[in-house]
Amino acid sequence: GVNRLSLGAQSFHPEELKLLGRTHQAGEIVESYEAARDAGFDNINLDLIYGLPGQSLASWSDTLKEALRLSPEHLSVYGLSLEASTPLAQDIEEGKLEPSSEDLQIAMWEKTAKSMAAAGYVRYEISNYAQPGRECRHNITYWENRPYLGVGAGAHGYLERLRYADESDLQIYMNRVEGGEFPRVFEERQSDLDERVYTIIMGLRLTKGLSRKCFAERFGRLFEDFYGKELSLLVGEGLMGVSEDAIFLTEGGRLLANYVLSHFV
């Protein structure tokens, strides 16, 4: 059955929720959270977004404070990622909104890490924090690039090197199933290179890093055999580290993750 619930809170400020196009109010986040607790859920995640246009460090700190006050078992904290053709992206492109500065986003990133650590949460992935022992098993499976089954409208899965997605429109999904049709709308077969790159990009997001043993067993050669030059460069820049068991991002490397990961694409 269902034993974990994730709520898309995003922010506890009405003006920020409106900016994101969310229809819920801050008070409804608390109401939903309390209703989930009353229903027996003891494993709840809250999603939060920082780096919004007009968002201050103070308002972000308030959102963190409110989220931590609820004491969820897990928090997913992502920087704003603009999708092309969305109203928010268009407003920024047209100069109607000022994007958050890089310095401010770094300050929010650092504030998040400090607040989470002070509250007893462990960062086990670049953007994910959990109370000890409450790390999301599905997310770890995804980041370790292991198979997972997706079933239902809008579901995504990965089996035997095949990434797939099912129809997201519920009515269309039901019509196709009832008509004896397969409701899949996307399939992509992974090549050897695709699988290796994806394993690196996702695995390095984990705080523990990429297991050297598992990588060698999976791809037949050591990580250094494939990417020795890149690894030496990034270790020298202080962005990656190597231990007996793993290859991982340093704190600075996590902050510059896109730059680091671009070396392996």
GIDA-V758348 format. One record per residue. N is the residue number from 1. RES is the residue in one letter. SS is DSSP state (H for helix, E for strand, - for the rest). PSI is psi in radians with two decimals (NA if undefined). NEAR is the number of other ideal C-beta (glycine too) atoms within 12 Angstrom. Layout:
BEGIN
N/RES/SS/PSI/NEAR, N/RES/SS/PSI/NEAR
END
This chain:
BEGIN
1/G/-/-3.05/6, 2/V/-/2.16/11, 3/N/-/0.10/18, 4/R/-/2.37/23, 5/L/E/2.34/26, 6/S/E/2.22/27, 7/L/E/2.25/32, 8/G/E/1.24/23, 9/A/E/-0.90/39, 10/Q/E/-0.89/38, 11/S/-/2.73/37, 12/F/-/0.27/33, 13/H/-/2.16/33, 14/P/H/-0.75/21, 15/E/H/-0.54/19, 16/E/H/-0.66/32, 17/L/H/-0.73/27, 18/K/H/-0.74/20, 19/L/H/-0.64/27, 20/L/-/-0.09/35, 21/G/-/0.34/19, 22/R/-/2.49/25, 23/T/-/-0.15/11, 24/H/-/2.82/23, 25/Q/-/2.80/20, 26/A/H/-0.71/26, 27/G/H/-0.50/16, 28/E/H/-0.43/20, 29/I/H/-0.85/32, 30/V/H/-0.76/22, 31/E/H/-0.76/17, 32/S/H/-0.71/25, 33/Y/H/-0.83/31, 34/E/H/-0.62/18, 35/A/H/-0.67/16, 36/A/H/-0.71/26, 37/R/H/-0.77/20, 38/D/H/-0.51/12, 39/A/-/-0.13/14, 40/G/-/0.05/14, 41/F/-/2.19/23, 42/D/-/0.31/17, 43/N/-/1.62/25, 44/I/E/2.42/35, 45/N/E/2.54/34, 46/L/E/2.31/38, 47/D/E/2.35/28, 48/L/E/2.63/47, 49/I/E/2.30/38, 50/Y/E/2.98/41, 51/G/-/0.44/39, 52/L/-/2.62/38, 53/P/-/2.26/30, 54/G/-/-0.12/25, 55/Q/-/2.31/37, 56/S/-/2.90/23, 57/L/H/-0.60/25, 58/A/H/-0.75/15, 59/S/H/-0.64/30, 60/W/H/-0.70/36, 61/S/H/-0.66/24, 62/D/H/-0.76/25, 63/T/H/-0.77/39, 64/L/H/-0.76/38, 65/K/H/-0.77/22, 66/E/H/-0.71/27, 67/A/H/-0.79/39, 68/L/H/-0.49/30, 69/R/H/-0.56/17, 70/L/H/-0.39/29, 71/S/-/0.94/21, 72/P/-/2.76/39, 73/E/-/-0.38/34, 74/H/E/2.52/40, 75/L/E/2.22/43, 76/S/E/2.09/35, 77/V/E/1.89/38, 78/Y/E/2.49/28, 79/G/E/2.60/29, 80/L/-/2.27/31, 81/S/-/2.04/19, 82/L/-/2.24/22, 83/E/-/2.30/14, 84/A/-/2.51/11, 85/S/-/0.01/10, 86/T/-/2.69/17, 87/P/H/-0.70/19, 88/L/H/-0.77/29, 89/A/H/-0.69/20, 90/Q/H/-0.70/15, 91/D/H/-0.67/21, 92/I/H/-0.75/23, 93/E/H/-0.63/18, 94/E/-/0.00/11, 95/G/-/0.20/10, 96/K/-/-0.44/15, 97/L/-/2.54/22, 98/E/-/2.13/15, 99/P/-/2.69/23, 100/S/-/2.41/31, 101/S/-/2.75/16, 102/E/H/-0.72/14, 103/D/H/-0.71/12, 104/L/H/-0.69/26, 105/Q/H/-0.65/28, 106/I/H/-0.72/22, 107/A/H/-0.69/24, 108/M/H/-0.72/35, 109/W/H/-0.83/32, 110/E/H/-0.69/23, 111/K/H/-0.70/30, 112/T/H/-0.87/39, 113/A/H/-0.77/28, 114/K/H/-0.76/18, 115/S/H/-0.72/30, 116/M/H/-0.79/30, 117/A/H/-0.72/16, 118/A/H/-0.51/14, 119/A/-/0.03/25, 120/G/-/0.21/18, 121/Y/E/2.57/34, 122/V/E/2.26/23, 123/R/E/2.00/32, 124/Y/E/-0.08/31, 125/E/E/2.79/33, 126/I/-/-0.75/35, 127/S/-/0.18/34, 128/N/E/2.37/36, 129/Y/E/2.52/39, 130/A/E/2.65/32, 131/Q/E/2.60/25, 132/P/-/2.24/14, 133/G/-/0.03/14, 134/R/-/0.37/26, 135/E/-/2.54/30, 136/C/-/2.05/32, 137/R/H/-0.67/19, 138/H/H/-0.78/25, 139/N/H/-0.72/27, 140/I/H/-0.70/24, 141/T/H/-0.77/20, 142/Y/H/-0.83/26, 143/W/H/-0.43/32, 144/E/-/0.09/31, 145/N/-/0.75/31, 146/R/-/2.79/25, 147/P/-/2.52/19, 148/Y/E/2.56/24, 149/L/-/2.23/17, 150/G/-/2.15/26, 151/V/-/2.26/17, 152/G/-/3.02/18, 153/A/-/2.22/22, 154/G/-/0.06/20, 155/A/-/2.56/23, 156/H/E/2.55/25, 157/G/E/2.97/26, 158/Y/E/1.89/31, 159/L/E/2.28/19, 160/E/-/0.85/15, 161/R/-/0.18/23, 162/L/E/2.06/22, 163/R/E/2.40/26, 164/Y/E/2.84/27, 165/A/E/2.47/22, 166/D/E/2.78/28, 167/E/-/2.30/25, 168/S/-/-0.42/19, 169/D/-/2.05/14, 170/L/H/-0.75/16, 171/Q/H/-0.76/13, 172/I/H/-0.72/18, 173/Y/H/-0.85/24, 174/M/H/-0.70/16, 175/N/H/-0.71/15, 176/R/H/-0.74/20, 177/V/H/-0.79/19, 178/E/H/-0.46/11, 179/G/-/0.12/11, 180/G/-/0.26/8, 181/E/-/2.65/15, 182/F/-/2.19/13, 183/P/-/0.35/28, 184/R/E/2.41/26, 185/V/E/-0.17/21, 186/F/E/2.36/19, 187/E/E/2.43/18, 188/E/E/2.05/18, 189/R/E/2.22/15, 190/Q/-/2.29/21, 191/S/-/3.04/13, 192/D/H/-0.77/16, 193/L/H/-0.75/15, 194/D/H/-0.82/19, 195/E/H/-0.72/27, 196/R/H/-0.79/28, 197/V/H/-0.78/23, 198/Y/H/-0.69/30, 199/T/H/-0.69/36, 200/I/H/-0.87/39, 201/I/H/-0.74/27, 202/M/H/-0.70/27, 203/G/H/-0.61/37, 204/L/-/-0.22/44, 205/R/-/-0.43/33, 206/L/E/2.42/35, 207/T/-/-0.68/30, 208/K/-/-0.30/26, 209/G/-/-2.84/35, 210/L/E/2.15/41, 211/S/E/2.15/28, 212/R/H/-0.68/27, 213/K/H/-0.84/17, 214/C/H/-0.66/23, 215/F/H/-0.82/31, 216/A/H/-0.69/21, 217/E/H/-0.59/13, 218/R/H/-0.64/25, 219/F/H/0.05/27, 220/G/-/-0.06/13, 221/R/-/2.78/16, 222/L/-/2.69/21, 223/F/H/-0.76/35, 224/E/H/-0.46/20, 225/D/H/-0.55/16, 226/F/H/-0.73/26, 227/Y/H/0.64/30, 228/G/H/-0.76/17, 229/K/H/-0.81/15, 230/E/H/-0.71/26, 231/L/H/-0.78/32, 232/S/H/-0.74/17, 233/L/H/-0.83/17, 234/L/H/-0.56/30, 235/V/H/-0.72/25, 236/G/H/-0.52/14, 237/E/-/-0.03/19, 238/G/-/0.32/17, 239/L/-/-0.28/30, 240/M/E/2.73/36, 241/G/E/2.78/27, 242/V/E/2.26/25, 243/S/-/-3.13/16, 244/E/-/-0.57/11, 245/D/-/-0.47/17, 246/A/E/2.85/23, 247/I/E/2.27/39, 248/F/E/2.89/35, 249/L/E/2.47/39, 250/T/-/3.09/24, 251/E/H/-0.74/20, 252/G/H/-0.61/21, 253/G/H/-0.61/29, 254/R/H/-0.66/34, 255/L/H/-0.55/25, 256/L/-/0.67/24, 257/A/H/-0.74/30, 258/N/H/-0.72/20, 259/Y/H/-0.80/20, 260/V/H/-0.87/34, 261/L/H/-0.42/28, 262/S/H/-0.35/16, 263/H/H/-0.23/28, 264/F/H/0.17/31, 265/V/-/NA/17
END
